[in-house]
Amino acid sequence: MSAKALTRADNIANPDWWRGAVIYQIYPRSYQDSNGDGVGDLRGIVERLPYIASLGVDAIWISPFFKSPMKDFGYDVSDYCDVDPLFGTLTDFDAVIETAHANGVRVLIDLVLSHTSDQHPWFVESRASRQNDKSNWYVWAEPKEDGTPPNNWLSIFGGSAWQWDARREQYYLHNFLVSQPDLNFHEPQVQDALLDAARFWLERGVDGFRLDTINFYMHDEQLRDNPPLPKAERNADTAPAVNPYNHQRHLYDKNHPKNVVFLERLRAVMQTYGAAAVGEVGDSQMGLEILGEYTKGDNRMQMCYAFEFLAPERPTAARFVEVLNRLDSVAPEGWACWAFSNHDVVRHASRWSLDPKAQRLFLTLIMSLRGSVCLYQGEELGLGEADIAFEDLQDPYGIEFWPEFKGRDGCRTPMVWERDNRNGGFSEAKPWLPVPPEHLERAVAAVEEDPSALIHHYRKAIALRHAHEALRSGAHEGLAATGTIVHFSRVGTDETLFCAFNLSDASATLAKPVGAWDDVGQDLGTAKASGAEIALGPWDAWIAVKKD
């Protein structure tokens, strides 16, 4: 049966469509090349949308495709309201919307509002002088008396967050590359211009946004130094361990309390379109607290992207309980969007050294968590991290910190569609990043023919989530870790499910919860409980619905 075509009216009639949704992230450079230039594009996405719909996902999130000099591969925008020719045209984007909606899939696009490219006309005008219409649109500051930067803020891509500009004889702020100057959100005209950009895409039919670096929008007006962060409190959740960015407590360069005022304005714009947004909160110490603040009530963001399970360390049962309990504590009204992989981190199959059975278990687990879910292209194939030679490296982040940190290219290699094509069916030309030979055996055409392949487990796990309102949007109760088993109940309006997951290579047992239960999810290979005990093999799960 074909999917029901979606319209804006569907979003308005069902304003909570995003709650519990499964969102498939597309990195457009690497998804499908339609014109033979070695780079993926919007027409390529159109071609592959029936495949995406076949997975059962609710929406796609497309990483940036706006006009850009591509110093950070589209996250440096030079025109918010047009498509870069590398990816196609606005007509091609309209085809993405039309085809996605016809296949029952919503479309979120990646809005990068905290900074632009230094080639954006706004910045070209702003840096021309201290007296022009856009002189205050970016974060400019005087040097200290000795000529050094205004404070100790660091760029997440390395070095000072301040760059001297000879035209104005001032420094400008860049939290990322030097070529990505930060916009000044304390200037009302900046907010108005960005809201206009959001309206432009909403009018073209997008169903919402993924908001890049949502907590970086505003800076401290007094430009106070960040205090040091004790070594014991540092982690590599949002920046690699070798990055000195981790040595500061980022109180003043981001996480400004007035940021929520802009988020409320953006939510008001989205409201009339039935659109939703997921904000990316990049903070290693206060991420969940900020998530709670930004998603509180019904006038801010609907959900925020959580980094806790994008960390280098494989999460244990105790870690899942710790994160979920802390989320309940600091964000009782909040809504998380969980992910194990994305375009910025090592693919989780490699990062956590997961065999196929463990990959299946983690997928079933994330589909059972309270919150929405983001899947990253290729994880349904079980793709591991690619080993990219330094001479093939494209990512400026990796080039800066090589070899201790090899950058993000290893998770951005092209999607593999055909096993017998030297470029995996991605392109007829040399791809912008090489296709790893070991990925070819996991190409879509190959795994579709294998009934035991991981991709079919993805379809079944997504279908299980859709089949149970308690998994999509219910509460969770009784979070606990018993040895290597994490277990909890999901409680919906008309049903209660009990979920148990053994995060171990060894067998484990758990007392069966009180009451009568029916096993569900048997096509996922979940265990069957007998008697008063649940016996879970290595990387095994038990999911059951409570009988009336």
C-alpha positions as CSV (number, residue, x, y, z in Angstrom):
1,M,0.0,0.0,0.0
2,S,1.4,3.4,-1.0
3,A,2.0,6.0,1.7
4,K,-0.5,8.8,2.1
5,A,0.7,12.0,0.4
6,L,1.4,14.8,2.9
7,T,0.3,18.4,2.9
8,R,0.8,21.4,5.1
9,A,-2.8,20.9,6.4
10,D,-1.6,17.5,7.8
11,N,1.0,19.2,9.9
12,I,-1.4,21.9,11.1
13,A,-4.0,19.2,12.0
14,N,-1.4,17.1,13.8
15,P,1.0,19.6,15.4
16,D,2.7,16.9,17.4
17,W,3.7,14.9,14.3
18,W,7.3,15.3,15.3
19,R,6.9,13.7,18.7
20,G,8.6,10.3,18.6
21,A,9.4,10.7,14.9
22,V,12.2,8.8,13.1
23,I,14.3,11.2,11.1
24,Y,16.8,10.1,8.4
25,Q,19.7,12.4,8.0
26,I,21.0,12.9,4.5
27,Y,24.5,14.4,3.9
28,P,23.7,15.6,0.3
29,R,27.3,15.6,-1.0
30,S,27.5,11.9,-0.4
31,Y,24.1,10.5,-1.0
32,Q,23.6,10.3,-4.8
33,D,25.3,12.1,-7.7
34,S,22.8,12.6,-10.6
35,N,24.9,14.6,-13.0
36,G,28.3,12.9,-12.9
37,D,30.4,15.5,-11.2
38,G,31.4,13.3,-8.2
39,V,29.3,15.2,-5.7
40,G,25.8,14.2,-4.5
41,D,22.9,16.6,-5.3
42,L,19.2,17.3,-4.8
43,R,18.2,15.4,-7.9
44,G,20.0,12.4,-6.5
45,I,17.9,12.7,-3.3
46,V,14.8,12.8,-5.5
47,E,15.9,9.6,-7.2
48,R,16.4,7.8,-3.8
49,L,13.4,9.0,-1.9
50,P,11.4,5.8,-2.6
51,Y,14.2,3.8,-0.9
52,I,14.1,6.2,2.1
53,A,10.3,5.9,2.3
54,S,10.7,2.1,2.3
55,L,12.6,2.2,5.6
56,G,9.5,3.6,7.2
57,V,11.0,6.9,8.5
58,D,8.8,9.9,9.2
59,A,11.1,12.6,7.9
60,I,14.4,13.4,6.3
61,W,16.9,16.0,7.5
62,I,19.0,17.4,4.7
63,S,22.4,18.9,5.6
64,P,23.1,22.3,4.1
65,F,22.7,22.8,0.3
66,F,22.7,26.6,0.3
67,K,25.0,28.8,-1.8
68,S,28.4,28.5,-0.2
69,P,32.2,28.7,-0.9
70,M,32.2,25.2,0.8
71,K,35.1,25.9,3.2
72,D,33.0,23.9,5.7
73,F,31.0,22.0,3.1
74,G,27.9,24.1,3.2
75,Y,27.9,25.1,6.8
76,D,29.4,28.4,5.6
77,V,26.4,30.0,3.9
78,S,26.7,32.9,1.5
79,D,23.0,33.0,0.5
80,Y,20.3,31.7,2.8
81,C,17.6,31.7,0.1
82,D,19.2,29.9,-2.8
83,V,20.7,26.5,-3.7
84,D,24.4,26.2,-4.5
85,P,24.8,25.1,-8.1
86,L,26.9,22.2,-6.9
87,F,23.6,20.7,-5.5
88,G,21.2,22.0,-8.2
89,T,18.5,24.6,-8.3
90,L,15.5,25.8,-6.4
91,T,13.4,23.8,-8.9
92,D,15.3,20.7,-7.9
93,F,14.6,21.5,-4.2
94,D,10.9,21.8,-5.0
95,A,11.1,18.4,-6.6
96,V,12.6,17.0,-3.3
97,I,9.6,18.5,-1.4
98,E,7.1,17.2,-3.9
99,T,8.6,13.7,-4.1
100,A,9.1,13.4,-0.3
101,H,5.5,14.4,0.5
102,A,4.2,12.1,-2.2
103,N,6.0,9.3,-0.5
104,G,4.7,10.3,3.0
105,V,8.0,11.7,4.2
106,R,8.4,15.1,5.7
107,V,11.4,17.4,5.0
108,L,13.6,19.2,7.5
109,I,16.4,21.4,6.3
110,D,19.6,22.3,8.1
111,L,19.5,26.1,8.9
112,V,22.9,27.5,9.9
113,L,22.0,30.7,11.7
114,S,24.8,31.4,14.1
115,H,27.3,32.4,11.5
116,T,27.7,32.9,7.7
117,S,30.5,32.7,5.2
118,D,32.8,35.6,5.0
119,Q,31.7,35.8,1.4
120,H,28.1,36.5,2.4
121,P,27.1,40.0,1.2
122,W,26.1,40.9,4.7
123,F,29.6,40.4,6.0
124,V,31.2,42.0,2.9
125,E,29.3,45.1,3.7
126,S,29.8,44.9,7.5
127,R,33.6,44.7,7.3
128,A,33.8,47.5,4.8
129,S,33.6,50.2,7.5
130,R,32.4,50.9,11.0
131,Q,29.7,53.1,9.6
132,N,27.3,51.3,7.3
133,D,23.9,49.7,7.4
134,K,25.2,46.3,8.4
135,S,28.2,47.5,10.5
136,N,26.6,45.9,13.6
137,W,25.4,42.7,12.0
138,Y,28.5,40.7,13.1
139,V,30.4,40.5,16.4
140,W,33.1,43.1,16.2
141,A,35.3,44.1,19.1
142,E,38.3,46.4,19.9
143,P,41.7,44.8,20.6
144,K,43.2,45.0,24.1
145,E,45.7,47.8,24.6
146,D,48.5,45.5,23.6
147,G,46.7,44.6,20.3
148,T,45.7,41.1,21.4
149,P,42.2,39.6,21.0
150,P,39.4,41.0,23.3
151,N,39.3,37.8,25.5
152,N,40.3,34.2,25.7
153,W,37.5,32.6,23.7
154,L,38.6,29.7,21.5
155,S,37.3,28.4,18.2
156,I,36.0,24.9,18.2
157,F,38.1,24.3,15.0
158,G,41.3,25.4,16.8
159,G,43.0,28.6,17.9
160,S,41.5,31.9,19.0
161,A,37.9,32.6,18.2
162,W,38.9,36.1,17.1
163,Q,40.3,37.2,13.8
164,W,41.9,40.6,13.1
165,D,40.4,42.6,10.2
166,A,42.6,45.4,8.8
167,R,39.7,47.3,7.2
168,R,37.9,48.1,10.5
169,E,41.0,47.6,12.7
170,Q,38.9,45.4,14.9
171,Y,38.5,41.7,15.7
172,Y,35.5,39.7,14.6
173,L,34.2,36.6,16.3
174,H,34.3,33.1,14.7
175,N,33.3,30.1,16.8
176,F,34.3,27.8,13.9
177,L,36.5,28.6,10.8
178,V,38.1,32.0,10.3
179,S,35.9,32.2,7.2
180,Q,32.7,31.7,9.3
181,P,32.1,35.1,11.1
182,D,29.4,35.0,13.8
183,L,26.3,37.0,13.4
184,N,25.3,39.5,16.1
185,F,22.0,38.3,17.4
186,H,21.8,41.3,19.8
187,E,21.0,43.4,16.6
188,P,17.3,43.1,15.9
189,Q,17.8,43.5,12.2
190,V,19.8,40.3,12.2
191,Q,17.0,38.4,13.8
192,D,14.5,39.8,11.4
193,A,16.6,38.8,8.4
194,L,17.1,35.3,9.6
195,L,13.4,34.9,10.3
196,D,12.7,36.0,6.8
197,A,15.0,33.3,5.5
198,A,13.1,30.7,7.6
199,R,9.8,32.0,6.0
200,F,11.3,31.6,2.5
201,W,11.8,27.9,3.0
202,L,8.5,27.4,4.9
203,E,6.7,28.9,1.9
204,R,8.5,26.4,-0.3
205,G,7.0,23.6,1.7
206,V,9.6,22.5,4.2
207,D,8.1,20.8,7.3
208,G,10.7,22.2,9.7
209,F,14.4,22.7,10.5
210,R,17.4,21.2,12.1
211,L,19.0,24.2,13.7
212,D,22.8,24.0,13.6
213,T,24.7,25.1,16.8
214,I,21.5,26.5,18.4
215,N,23.2,27.5,21.6
216,F,25.9,29.6,19.8
217,Y,23.5,32.3,18.6
218,M,24.2,34.9,21.3
219,H,27.4,36.0,23.0
220,D,28.1,37.8,26.2
221,E,27.8,41.6,25.6
222,Q,30.6,42.3,28.1
223,L,33.0,39.8,26.3
224,R,34.0,38.3,29.6
225,D,36.7,35.6,29.7
226,N,35.6,32.0,30.0
227,P,36.9,30.4,33.2
228,P,39.0,27.3,33.0
229,L,37.4,23.9,33.2
230,P,39.0,21.4,35.6
231,K,40.5,18.4,33.9
232,A,38.3,16.0,35.8
233,E,35.2,17.6,34.2
234,R,36.4,17.5,30.6
235,N,35.0,15.1,28.0
236,A,35.1,14.6,24.3
237,D,31.3,14.7,23.7
238,T,31.4,17.8,21.4
239,A,35.0,18.2,20.6
240,P,37.9,15.8,20.3
241,A,40.1,15.3,23.4
242,V,43.1,16.9,21.8
243,N,41.2,20.2,21.2
244,P,42.0,22.9,23.8
245,Y,38.4,24.1,23.4
246,N,37.7,21.4,26.1
247,H,39.8,23.4,28.6
248,Q,37.3,26.1,29.1
249,R,33.9,26.3,30.8
250,H,31.9,28.0,28.0
251,L,29.8,30.5,30.0
252,Y,30.2,33.6,27.8
253,D,30.8,32.6,24.2
254,K,27.5,30.7,24.0
255,N,24.5,29.6,26.0
256,H,23.3,33.2,26.5
257,P,20.0,33.4,28.5
258,K,18.4,35.8,26.0
259,N,18.8,33.2,23.2
260,V,15.3,31.8,24.1
261,V,13.7,35.1,23.0
262,F,14.9,34.5,19.5
263,L,13.8,30.9,19.7
264,E,10.3,32.0,20.7
265,R,10.2,34.3,17.7
266,L,11.2,31.5,15.4
267,R,8.6,29.2,16.9
268,A,5.9,31.8,16.3
269,V,6.9,31.9,12.6
270,M,6.8,28.1,12.3
271,Q,3.5,27.8,14.1
272,T,1.3,28.9,11.2
273,Y,2.9,26.3,9.0
274,G,2.7,23.4,11.4
275,A,6.5,23.1,11.2
276,A,8.8,21.7,13.8
277,A,12.5,22.1,14.7
278,V,15.2,20.2,16.3
279,G,18.0,22.3,17.7
280,E,21.6,21.1,17.9
281,V,22.9,21.8,21.4
282,G,26.7,21.7,21.5
283,D,27.8,21.7,25.1
284,S,29.8,19.0,26.9
285,Q,28.8,20.0,30.4
286,M,25.3,21.6,30.3
287,G,23.8,20.1,27.1
288,L,20.8,18.4,28.8
289,E,20.1,21.5,30.9
290,I,20.1,23.7,27.8
291,L,17.9,21.1,26.0
292,G,15.4,21.5,28.8
293,E,15.5,25.2,28.7
294,Y,15.1,25.4,24.9
295,T,12.2,22.9,24.7
296,K,10.3,23.9,27.7
297,G,6.6,24.8,27.2
298,D,5.0,25.1,23.8
299,N,6.5,28.4,22.5
300,R,10.2,27.4,22.0
301,M,11.7,24.5,20.0
302,Q,9.9,21.2,19.9
303,M,13.0,19.1,20.4
304,C,16.8,19.3,20.8
305,Y,19.5,17.1,19.5
306,A,21.3,15.3,22.4
307,F,25.0,14.5,22.2
308,E,25.2,12.1,25.1
309,F,25.1,9.0,22.9
310,L,27.4,10.5,20.3
311,A,30.3,10.2,22.7
312,P,33.3,8.0,22.0
313,E,32.6,5.5,24.8
314,R,30.1,2.8,24.2
315,P,27.2,3.4,26.6
316,T,26.6,0.9,29.3
317,A,23.3,0.0,30.9
318,A,24.2,2.3,33.9
319,R,25.1,5.1,31.5
320,F,21.7,4.9,29.8
321,V,19.9,5.1,33.1
322,E,22.2,8.0,34.2
323,V,21.5,10.1,31.1
324,L,17.7,9.4,31.0
325,N,17.3,10.1,34.7
326,R,19.3,13.3,34.4
327,L,17.2,14.4,31.5
328,D,14.0,13.8,33.6
329,S,15.6,15.9,36.4
330,V,16.9,18.9,34.4
331,A,14.4,18.9,31.5
332,P,11.1,17.6,32.9
333,E,9.2,19.3,30.1
334,G,11.8,18.7,27.4
335,W,12.0,16.5,24.4
336,A,15.2,14.9,23.2
337,C,16.1,13.8,19.8
338,W,18.6,10.8,20.1
339,A,21.2,9.7,17.7
340,F,24.2,7.3,17.7
341,S,25.8,8.6,14.5
342,N,25.8,11.7,12.3
343,H,28.0,13.6,9.9
344,D,30.4,14.9,12.7
345,V,31.3,11.7,14.6
346,V,32.9,8.3,13.9
347,R,30.2,5.9,12.8
348,H,28.9,4.1,15.9
349,A,29.5,0.6,14.4
350,S,33.2,1.4,14.5
351,R,33.3,3.8,17.4
352,W,31.8,1.3,19.8
353,S,33.3,-1.8,18.0
354,L,29.8,-3.4,17.5
355,D,29.3,-6.7,15.8
356,P,26.1,-7.2,13.8
357,K,24.1,-8.5,16.7
358,A,25.1,-5.6,18.9
359,Q,24.2,-3.2,16.1
360,R,20.7,-4.7,16.0
361,L,20.3,-4.4,19.8
362,F,21.3,-0.8,19.9
363,L,18.9,0.0,17.1
364,T,16.0,-1.7,18.9
365,L,17.0,0.2,22.0
366,I,17.0,3.6,20.5
367,M,13.6,2.9,18.9
368,S,12.3,2.2,22.4
369,L,13.6,5.4,24.1
370,R,11.4,8.3,25.0
371,G,12.2,11.0,22.5
372,S,12.5,11.3,18.7
373,V,15.3,9.6,16.8
374,C,17.8,10.6,14.1
375,L,19.4,7.9,11.9
376,Y,22.4,8.7,9.7
377,Q,22.5,7.6,6.1
378,G,24.3,4.2,5.7
379,E,23.9,3.1,9.3
380,E,21.0,0.9,8.1
381,L,23.6,-0.9,6.0
382,G,26.0,-1.4,9.0
383,L,28.6,0.9,7.4
384,G,31.7,1.3,9.5
385,E,34.1,4.3,9.6
386,A,36.2,4.7,6.5
387,D,40.0,5.1,6.8
388,I,40.8,8.1,4.7
389,A,44.4,8.8,3.7
390,F,45.7,12.2,4.6
391,E,46.1,13.1,0.9
392,D,42.4,12.4,0.3
393,L,41.3,14.4,3.4
394,Q,38.8,17.3,2.7
395,D,37.7,18.3,6.2
396,P,39.6,21.3,7.6
397,Y,38.9,20.1,11.1
398,G,40.7,16.9,10.5
399,I,43.6,18.6,8.7
400,E,44.1,20.9,11.7
401,F,44.3,18.1,14.3
402,W,45.7,15.3,12.2
403,P,46.7,12.5,13.0
404,E,45.4,12.4,16.6
405,F,42.0,13.5,15.3
406,K,41.4,12.4,11.7
407,G,38.4,14.7,11.1
408,R,34.9,13.9,9.9
409,D,35.6,12.5,6.4
410,G,35.5,8.9,7.5
411,C,31.8,9.1,8.2
412,R,31.0,11.2,5.1
413,T,32.1,8.8,2.4
414,P,29.5,8.2,-0.4
415,M,26.5,6.0,0.1
416,V,26.9,2.6,-1.5
417,W,24.0,1.5,-3.8
418,E,25.6,-1.2,-6.1
419,R,28.1,-3.8,-5.1
420,D,29.6,-4.3,-8.6
421,N,30.3,-0.6,-9.4
422,R,33.7,0.8,-8.5
423,N,32.0,3.9,-7.0
424,G,29.2,1.9,-5.4
425,G,26.6,3.3,-7.7
426,F,27.1,6.8,-6.2
427,S,28.6,8.4,-9.2
428,E,30.1,7.7,-12.6
429,A,32.9,10.2,-11.9
430,K,35.6,10.2,-9.3
431,P,33.7,10.9,-6.0
432,W,34.7,13.9,-3.8
433,L,35.7,11.3,-1.2
434,P,36.8,7.7,-2.1
435,V,34.3,4.9,-1.7
436,P,35.9,2.3,0.7
437,P,36.1,-1.1,-1.0
438,E,34.9,-2.8,2.2
439,H,31.6,-0.9,1.9
440,L,30.7,-2.4,-1.4
441,E,29.6,-5.7,0.0
442,R,27.1,-3.8,2.2
443,A,25.6,-1.9,-0.8
444,V,21.8,-1.5,-0.8
445,A,21.3,-3.8,-3.8
446,A,23.3,-6.5,-2.0
447,V,21.7,-6.3,1.4
448,E,18.1,-6.0,0.0
449,E,18.5,-9.6,-1.3
450,D,19.7,-10.9,2.0
451,P,16.8,-11.6,4.4
452,S,19.3,-11.6,7.4
453,A,20.8,-8.2,6.6
454,L,20.7,-5.3,9.1
455,I,18.5,-3.1,6.8
456,H,15.5,-5.4,7.4
457,H,16.0,-5.2,11.1
458,Y,15.9,-1.4,10.7
459,R,12.6,-1.6,8.9
460,K,11.1,-3.9,11.5
461,A,12.3,-1.8,14.5
462,I,10.9,1.4,13.0
463,A,7.6,-0.5,12.3
464,L,7.5,-1.6,15.9
465,R,7.9,2.0,17.1
466,H,5.1,3.1,14.8
467,A,2.8,0.3,15.9
468,H,2.9,1.3,19.6
469,E,1.9,4.7,20.7
470,A,3.6,4.1,24.0
471,L,7.0,3.8,22.2
472,R,6.4,6.9,20.1
473,S,5.1,9.3,22.7
474,G,4.5,7.6,26.0
475,A,6.2,8.2,29.3
476,H,9.0,6.1,30.7
477,E,9.0,4.6,34.1
478,G,11.1,2.4,36.3
479,L,14.4,3.2,34.6
480,A,17.0,0.8,36.0
481,A,20.2,-1.1,35.3
482,T,20.5,-4.6,36.6
483,G,24.0,-5.6,35.8
484,T,24.4,-5.3,32.0
485,I,20.6,-5.1,31.4
486,V,18.9,-1.7,31.1
487,H,15.2,-1.9,31.5
488,F,12.2,0.4,31.7
489,S,8.5,0.6,31.0
490,R,6.9,2.8,28.3
491,V,3.5,3.9,29.3
492,G,1.0,5.2,26.8
493,T,-2.6,6.2,26.8
494,D,-3.9,2.6,26.3
495,E,-0.9,0.3,26.7
496,T,2.2,-0.3,28.8
497,L,5.3,-2.0,27.3
498,F,8.2,-3.4,29.3
499,C,11.6,-3.2,27.5
500,A,14.8,-4.9,28.6
501,F,18.2,-4.9,26.7
502,N,21.3,-6.8,27.5
503,L,24.3,-4.6,26.6
504,S,26.9,-7.4,26.8
505,D,28.6,-10.3,25.1
506,A,27.6,-12.5,28.0
507,S,24.2,-13.9,28.9
508,A,22.2,-12.3,31.8
509,T,18.9,-12.7,33.6
510,L,16.3,-10.4,35.0
511,A,13.2,-11.0,37.1
512,K,10.1,-10.7,35.1
513,P,7.9,-7.7,36.0
514,V,4.7,-8.4,38.0
515,G,1.7,-9.0,35.9
516,A,0.7,-10.8,32.7
517,W,2.7,-9.9,29.5
518,D,2.6,-10.8,25.8
519,D,5.9,-10.9,23.9
520,V,6.1,-8.4,21.0
521,G,8.7,-7.7,18.4
522,Q,9.5,-11.4,17.8
523,D,10.4,-10.7,14.2
524,L,13.3,-8.6,15.7
525,G,14.7,-11.7,17.2
526,T,13.8,-10.7,20.8
527,A,13.7,-13.2,23.5
528,K,10.7,-15.0,24.9
529,A,10.2,-15.0,28.7
530,S,9.0,-18.1,30.5
531,G,8.2,-18.4,34.2
532,A,9.4,-15.7,36.6
533,E,12.7,-14.9,34.8
534,I,13.8,-13.2,31.6
535,A,16.8,-15.0,30.2
536,L,18.7,-12.7,27.7
537,G,21.5,-14.0,25.6
538,P,24.4,-11.7,24.4
539,W,23.0,-8.5,22.9
540,D,19.5,-9.7,23.4
541,A,16.2,-7.9,24.2
542,W,12.8,-8.6,25.6
543,I,9.9,-6.4,24.8
544,A,6.4,-7.2,26.0
545,V,3.0,-5.5,26.3
546,K,1.0,-5.7,29.5
547,K,-2.2,-7.6,29.3
548,D,-5.4,-5.9,30.5
